[in-house]
Amino acid sequence: MSRPDSHGRMLAPDDHHAHGHDDRHPGHGRHALPSRGLGIACLIVFGFSLLEIMVGLVSGSLALASDGLHMLTDALALGLAWGAQWVARRPPDARLTFGYERAESLAAFVNALTYLALLGWIVFEAVDRFRAPHTLDASLALPVAIGGLLVNVAVWWALHRDGDDLNVRGALLHVLGDLAGSAIAITAIVVAAITGWTAVDPLLTLAISVLLLLSTVRLLRDSARVLMNAAPSGLDLARLSAALAALPGVTGLHDLHVWNISSGQPALAAHLQLSPGSDWVAVLEHARSLLAADFGIQHVTLQPEFAKPI
């Protein structure tokens, strides 16, 4: 027999998942081991980004230094993706019932703000070099810039082997941006060395700054959406709502909420209105299958509401 909850709504009999909570969601730590390639790529990109920044400042190549900073932002993205795989394995506890996954978004938000400030310094320095050109030691900067290009190619190859993972697929996009930044830095150094036109260095630095701005703003936006419990990007909420309402035995729904527990970990909560005599267990299973298959949502909390027979 159905039983009422604390709000007078009828729940399924003896169903410890009557609210539709799916224990298969990532927060319960049932993931495979984190990608080894992702961790190695993070360490390599981080180390080489520091080398590019130092050599760029010593040699006078602002393009190389800004490319190093671009690589540093992407090392952060790789680290967050790798860290998210580790954090997702930790189960929730009594203090943090969703686990530690949102720490990824919080760290990303703070770091994005920091990099916006660094970007402002790069643009200021580039504009200043148009007014007062600096000397550029191509013999020191060029080998490091070429090394950065080769490092990015190697990292792309390593990550491409694990390309089916969503975190890794996102990291590949960052590495492609690094490849473009390294190519721009090499071009600036070679042109300045051959022609003596040092203004090409701050000019192409501004081009790299655009890449840095795009990746930083994207990181800031995505992390803010998670922290604000916004609906996952690209989710068609109207189609999702219509699909749930069309399930057999469902007459309507309300209080629909969809958000990300962490990046790429969507969750859903809703109240489903059921016709008299509906099998809640069957409706719940249909809803779970639908949300997982069509919308990629596995963390589901559904509340049934049975209409009173006339």
Secondary structure, DSSP 8 states (H G I E B T S, - for coil): --EE-TTS-EE-TT-TTTT---TTSGGGS------HHHHHHHHHHHHHHHHHHHHHHHHT-HHHHHHHHHHHHHHHHHHHHHHHHHHTTS---SS-TTTTTHHHHHHHHHHHHHHHHHHHHHHHHHHHHHHS-----HHHHHHHHHHHHHHHHHHHHHHHTTTTSHHHHHHHHHHHHHHHHHHHHHHHHHHHHHH--TTHHHHHHHHHHHHHHHHHHHHHHHHHHHHTT---TT--HHHHHHHHHTSTTEEEEEEEEEEEEETTEEEEEEEEEE-TT--HHHHHHHHHHHHHHHH---EEEEEEEE----
